[in-house]
Amino acid sequence: MNFDITAFIQQLIIQAPPFLFALTVHELAHGYVAYRLGDPTAKNEGRLTLNPLKHLDPLGVLAFIIMKIGWAKPVPVNPRYFKNPRKDMLLVALAGPGSNILLAIASAALAHLMVALPLLPFFILQPLVAMLAASVWINIMLAVFNCIPIPPLDGSKVLMSLLPPATAYGYAKLEPFGFLLLLGLFYTGIIGWIIMPIIRFSNKLLLG
C-alpha cells in the first residue's frame, strides 16, 4: 500500500488545531478545578493557561499522529491542599473528560450551524466544518480514553476516589506499570475493541 503524504499532511492540518485545543482545555480544566478547591500547584507552575506548549507531551502527540489516540502532560495536583481530598480529587479527575464532552457538543453544534447557515465562502467553510467534525471525534476520544480506569488516566483517579481507602492505596501502586499496561492493551487491540464503539456511537449521535 502506497503512503499518500499529501493526504497525510492535509489530515494533519485539519486535526492538529482541535487536538491541541482539546488537550489544552482538558489539562486546564484539571488545574482550574484544583485551584478553585484550594490547590495552587498548577497555577504556580504556569499550567492555568491556554498556551498548548505548556501542556504538550511529545510522546502523546506522536501517539496521536500514529494511533489517533494521544495525551498531554498531566497537570500537577497536590491533594494535601484539599479540604476533602477524596471528593475533591474526584471532581478534579472528572473535570478533564467533562471539558472534552462539552467541547465535543459545542463543536457539533457549531458545525451544524455553519452547514445550515453557510455564510462563508465554500473554500473557507469546508475546512472549518471538517475541523469542527475532527474536534467532535477528538474530544470524544479524549473523554472516553481518559475514563479507562488504568493509572495514570483520569478513570483510575475516579475509581480510587470511590474505593475504600485501603483498596485505593493498593490500586495506586499500579501507576508505575500503567503505561506498559496501556501499551499492551493497545498492541492487542483490546482498548480499541472497548472504546471505539463508544466513540463511533457518540460521534454519530452528535454529527448525525
C-alpha positions in Angstrom: 0.0 0.0 0.0 1.4 3.4 -1.0 1.7 6.1 1.6 -0.1 9.3 0.4 2.0 12.1 2.0 -0.3 14.8 0.6 -3.4 13.3 2.2 -1.5 12.7 5.5 -0.4 16.4 5.6 -4.0 17.6 4.8 -5.4 15.4 7.5 -2.8 16.6 10.0 -3.6 20.3 9.2 -7.3 19.6 9.9 -6.7 17.6 13.0 -3.8 19.3 14.7 -5.6 22.5 15.9 -8.6 20.8 17.5 -6.3 18.2 19.0 -4.0 20.8 20.6 -7.0 22.8 21.8 -8.7 19.7 23.3 -5.6 18.7 25.2 -5.1 22.2 26.4 -8.6 22.6 27.7 -8.5 19.1 29.3 -5.5 19.9 31.4 -6.6 23.5 32.1 -9.9 22.1 33.4 -8.0 19.8 35.8 -5.8 22.6 37.1 -8.6 25.2 37.3 -10.9 22.9 39.4 -7.9 22.0 41.6 -7.2 25.7 42.1 -10.8 26.5 42.9 -10.7 23.7 45.5 -7.6 25.3 47.1 -4.6 23.7 45.3 -2.3 26.4 43.8 0.2 23.9 42.4 -0.9 24.1 38.7 -1.2 27.9 38.9 2.3 28.2 40.4 3.8 26.1 37.6 2.1 28.2 34.9 -0.3 25.5 33.9 -3.5 27.5 34.1 -3.1 28.7 30.6 -4.5 28.1 27.1 -0.9 28.0 25.7 -0.7 24.4 24.4 3.1 24.4 24.7 2.7 24.3 28.4 0.7 21.1 28.3 2.2 19.1 25.4 3.7 15.7 25.9 5.9 14.8 22.8 5.1 11.1 23.2 1.4 11.8 23.5 1.5 13.9 20.3 3.4 11.2 18.5 0.9 8.6 19.6 -1.9 10.7 18.2 -0.2 11.0 14.9 0.4 7.3 14.7 -2.5 5.7 16.6 -5.0 8.6 16.7 -5.1 8.4 20.5 -3.0 10.8 22.5 -2.5 12.6 25.8 -0.9 15.7 27.3 1.5 16.3 30.2 -0.6 15.8 33.4 -1.3 18.9 35.4 0.3 18.6 38.9 -2.2 18.2 41.7 -1.5 18.2 45.4 -4.4 16.7 47.4 -3.0 17.9 50.7 -4.5 21.3 49.9 -8.0 19.9 49.6 -10.5 20.1 52.5 -12.0 16.7 51.4 -9.2 15.0 49.4 -11.2 12.0 48.1 -14.2 14.1 47.0 -12.1 16.9 45.6 -9.8 14.5 43.7 -12.9 13.0 42.1 -14.0 16.4 40.9 -10.6 17.3 39.6 -10.4 13.9 37.7 -13.8 14.4 36.2 -13.1 17.9 35.1 -10.8 16.9 32.2 -13.2 14.4 30.4 -16.1 16.7 31.3 -14.5 19.6 29.5 -13.9 17.4 26.4 -17.5 16.3 26.4 -18.6 20.0 26.5 -16.2 20.8 23.6 -17.5 17.9 21.6 -21.1 19.2 22.0 -20.1 22.8 21.2 -18.1 21.7 18.1 -21.0 19.6 16.8 -23.5 22.5 17.4 -21.2 24.9 15.6 -20.7 22.5 12.7 -24.4 22.0 12.2 -25.0 25.8 12.4 -22.3 26.5 9.8 -23.8 23.9 7.4 -27.4 25.2 7.9 -26.3 28.9 7.5 -23.4 28.8 5.0 -22.4 32.5 5.4 -18.8 31.8 4.4 -17.2 31.0 1.0 -17.1 27.3 0.4 -13.3 27.2 0.3 -13.3 28.5 3.9 -16.4 26.8 5.1 -15.4 23.3 4.0 -12.1 23.1 6.1 -13.8 24.8 9.1 -16.6 22.2 9.1 -14.0 19.4 8.7 -12.0 20.9 11.6 -15.1 21.0 13.8 -16.0 17.5 12.9 -12.5 16.4 13.8 -12.9 18.3 17.1 -16.0 16.3 17.9 -14.2 13.0 17.3 -11.0 14.1 19.1 -12.8 15.3 22.2 -15.0 12.2 22.4 -11.9 10.1 22.0 -10.0 12.0 24.8 -13.0 11.8 27.1 -13.6 8.1 26.6 -9.9 7.1 26.6 -9.2 9.1 29.8 -12.1 7.3 31.6 -10.3 4.0 31.3 -9.6 3.0 35.0 -5.9 2.4 34.4 -3.3 4.6 36.2 -2.4 7.4 35.4 -5.6 8.0 33.4 -8.4 10.0 34.9 -10.6 7.0 35.2 -8.2 5.5 37.7 -8.4 8.6 39.9 -12.2 8.5 39.8 -12.1 4.8 40.8 -9.6 5.5 43.6 -11.9 8.2 44.9 -14.8 5.7 45.1 -12.9 2.7 46.5 -12.3 2.2 50.2 -9.0 4.0 51.3 -7.0 0.8 51.8 -8.1 -0.6 48.4 -7.4 2.7 46.7 -3.9 2.8 48.2 -3.2 -0.6 46.8 -4.6 0.3 43.4 -2.5 3.4 43.2 0.6 1.2 43.3 -0.2 0.1 39.8 0.7 3.5 38.4 4.4 2.8 37.6 3.2 -0.1 35.4 0.1 1.7 33.9 1.8 3.0 30.8 3.2 -0.5 30.0 -0.3 -2.0 30.6 -1.8 0.6 28.2 0.8 -0.2 25.6 0.0 -3.9 25.9 -3.7 -3.3 25.6 -3.2 -1.1 22.5 -1.0 -3.7 20.9 -3.5 -6.5 21.4 -6.3 -4.2 20.2 -8.3 -4.6 23.5 -8.5 -0.9 24.1 -9.8 -0.2 20.6 -12.3 -3.0 20.9 -13.7 -1.4 24.1 -13.7 2.3 23.3 -14.1 2.6 19.6 -17.8 1.5 19.6 -18.5 4.2 22.2 -16.6 6.8 20.3 -18.3 6.0 17.0 -21.8 5.9 18.6 -21.2 9.3 20.3 -19.8 10.8 17.2 -22.8 9.7 15.1 -25.1 10.9 17.8 -23.6 14.4 17.7 -22.9 14.8 14.0 -25.6 12.5 12.5 
